[in-house]
């Protein structure tokens, strides 16, 4: 599967510039996907440099470059530090994370990530995992569903959505993407149907794949992995992720709590390279509309 059909890398040049790559450095691509960012990083490495690319999706492994300076790791990025230590790596010079869902996942209808078209309601990033999105909508309580839609979808009146789902599943199980769309039809705003369903599916995907917790874990491990002056480059696509990344780079923790020293001076392990998030150019958005919501933030590990 080619990179073009799998995923168009977003803000490729900006990401590479932000990493400030040293030819003999060690780097990590936390989300290899189609391998677009991975291949570009390799172009900037010399013969002594090395890149480790992680991805939990079995489909992604086919995109791994055949290069002695590259190692593909079949793993969720929440386990990045352990995965690198197993390979004898304690410190790295840069970490890149493109948190977006690959175009491949939306376009591969059978994966169940999109409400456009009918497929089993799956949504697993790691197809080796057991539980699917269908299990969530059929077994979670009203309260639990309402909480997910509010926190991860940032939807309103989520108790109504949960009630719609409960009424439907009492008649028959929700097994496909079309079933879910039908179940929530009574509470879907006609003028904002696409936006509503996008947020609904996003919330289920985040819950199923544990994306928020995985992001927090990966950010925390980056502190232990990065060498001084090592860069942390993260591209997010919705406000939940961006808030965590922004807080972490500003304070060194996901909550954004800035600690102070004995003299009351703020302390942080990072120097912000980007005070404001970098966003795609109009030209890139025209070429790749799915890049529209991307926000790129960059920080440098201090001593």
N, C-alpha and C positions, 0 to 999 in steps of 0.2 A: 504494500500500500504506500503510495507516494505521499510526500509531505503536502503536495498541493491538494490531494483529496482528503487528507487527514486533518490538517489544520494549517491555516495561514498565520505565521508568527506575527504577533502584534508589536508595534514599536520596536522592531528588530534592531535598527541602528541605535536608537536611544538606550536600549538595554545593554548593548555591547559597550557603548561609550561609558555608561554608568558603572559597569563592572571594573573599568580601569585595569584591563587585563595585563598581567606580567607574563611574558613568554614562557618563563620557567615555573609559573605558579600552579597551584592546585585549586580547582574550581568545582562547584556543584550546581547542577541544574536539577532542582527539586521536582520538576514536572516536565519530563522529556516530551511526552505526547508525540507529535509528528516529527520531532527532532530538528525543527527550524532553528531555534536558539542554540541547541547543542552543536549543530554543524557550524554555525557562525562563530561560536566560542573557539572551536577547534582550529578555525582558520587563523586565529590570533595567538595560538599557542605554539611554542617552539618544540623541538624534539624532547626536551626534558620536562615540559609541562604535562599536566594530566587533568582530565575531566571525568567526574562521576555523574551519571544521569540516572535519576530515579523515576519510576512509574509503576503504579500498582495494576494498571490495565494490561492484560496479556496481549491485546492488540498492538500496544505501543512498542513492544520489543522488536517487532519486525522493522521498525524505523531506526533502530540503533545503528550508528555508523560503524563500519568495520575499520577500526583505527587503533593501533597499539597504544595510543595516548588516551583512549576512551574506555571506560568501564560502565556497562549498563547494570543497574541494580533493580531487580524486581521487588519493589517495596513501596509501601505508603511512606510519604515523606515525614510522617510523624516519628518514624524510627531512624531518621537520617544519621544521628550520631552513632547509634549502635551499628548500623550498617557500614559506616565508614571505619569504625574501630575494628570491626571484623576483618577489614582489608588493610589494617595497619596504619590508618590515617587518623591523626589526632587533631590536626589544625588545617584550615584551608584559607585561601586568599580571597575568595569571593563566593557568594551564594546567590543564585537567581531563582525566583519562584514566579511562574506565570500561573496564577490561580484560576484562570478561566477554564470553562469546560470546552474541550476541543470541538471544533466544527464536526469532526467525525462522530462524536457522541450524539449530536443533534440530528445529523444526517443519516446515521445508521438507525433507521426507524425501529428495527427489532430490539434496540437497547431500551426503548421506552422512556427516553429523556424528554421527548417533545410531545406536545398535545396535537401537533399537526400530523394527522395520519393515525392509524390504529395499530397498536402493538401491545404485547404483554406489558403490564405496568411493572417494569423491572428497576431501572435507574441505578444499578450497581456499577460503580467505577471499577471495582474488582469483581469480575464475574465468577471468581472462585468462592466468593462469600455466599452465605446461605440466604439470609433475609432479603426480601425485595420491598419495593415501595408498596406493592399490593398487600403485603403482610401488615404494614403500618396502617393503611387506611381501613383494613378489615378488623384489626385487633386493638388499636389504641382507643382509649376512652375519649369521650367528648372533650373533656377537660384537657387531655394531653394533645389532642389534635388542634384544639383552639390555641393552645400555647405555642405549638410549632408554627402555625400559620401567622401568628402575631409576631413572634420573635424572628423567624427566619424568612418569612414572606413579607413582613411589615404590612399586613393586610388589616382592614377594619372589620368590625362586627364578625370576628372569627367564630364566635359561638354559633352564628347562623350557618356558616359553612360546615362546621362540625355536625350540626343537626341535619343538614342536607345529606351528608355522607352517611350518617347513622340510619336515616330513613331508607336510603337506597340499599344499604348492605343488609338491612332487615328483610328485604325482599329477595335479594340475590347478592352474591359476592362481587366485589369490584376486582376484576382481573385484568382489564385492559385500560389503556389510556383513554379510549372512547367511553368506557364505563365511568371513569372518574369525571370526564367532561360532562357526561349526562347527569351524574349524581349531583354536581354543583350547579347545574343549569338554573334552578330556581333562584339562586342567590348570585348569579353572574350578571354584572352590570352590562347591558346591551352595548353601550357606547364604548366601554373599555374592556371588552371581552378578552382580547389578546393580552393586554397588560395584566389583567386579573389572573388569567390562567398561567402566564409566565411566572408570576410571583408564587402562585399555588404550587406549581411543579418545582420551582426553585426551593421552596420550603421543604418539600418532601425529600428532594435530592440531598439537601444539606443535612437533614436529620438522618437519613439512611446511611450516608457515607461518613458521618461524624466529622464534617468538614471544618466546623468552627474549632472544635477541640484539637483536631489535627494541626490546624494553622497555629494555634497557641503553642502547642508542643514544639512545632518546628521553629517558631520564632525564639522560644526559650533556649533551644539547643544551639541556635545560631550564635548566641553569646559565647558558648563554650567552644565552638568550632572556629570562629573567625580569628585570624591573626590580627595584631594591631595594624590599622590602615586597611584591613580587609573590608570589602564592600558587601552590603546586604541590599539586593535589588528585588523589589517585590511589585508585581502588577496585579491589581485586584479589579473586580468587575461589578461589585455591588457594595453598598454602604456598610454592611456588617463586616465584611473583610477589611475594607479600607479603614474603618474605625480602629480595628485591632492593630493593623499595621502602623497606622499613624501614631497611636498610643505607644506602641512598643518602641518605635524609633525615637520617640520623644523622651521616653522615660525608662525604657528597659523592661517594661512589663505591660501585659495586655490591658490592664485597667487604666493605664495612663497616670499612675500615681508617681509623681516626681519626688524622689527622696532628697533629703538635705543633709549636709555634713554638720559638724559641730558648730560651725560658724553661721549656719543657716543658708549656705550657698547650695543651689540646686546641683545635684550630681546625676549624671547620665553616662552610660557606657558608649553612647554613639554621638558622632558629629553629624548633623543633618546636612546632606548634600543638596537635597531638594526641600526648600521651605514650603513650597506649594507643589501639589502633585503635577506631574507631567501628563498631558493628555494627547491623544492622537491628533495629527493635523487633519484639516478638512479633506485634503487629498487622500490620505489613508482611509478615512471614514467612507469616502466615496468608493474607493476600491474594495474595502472590506467593512461593510456596515456593522458587522459583529464587534468591531473594535470600538464602537461609539462610546461605550460605558467604561472603557479601560482607564485606570489611574495608576501611574508609575511613581513609586516613592523610593528614595535611595538614602542610605545612611552608611557611615564609615565607622568601624570599630576603633575606639580610642585605646590608649595604653591601659 
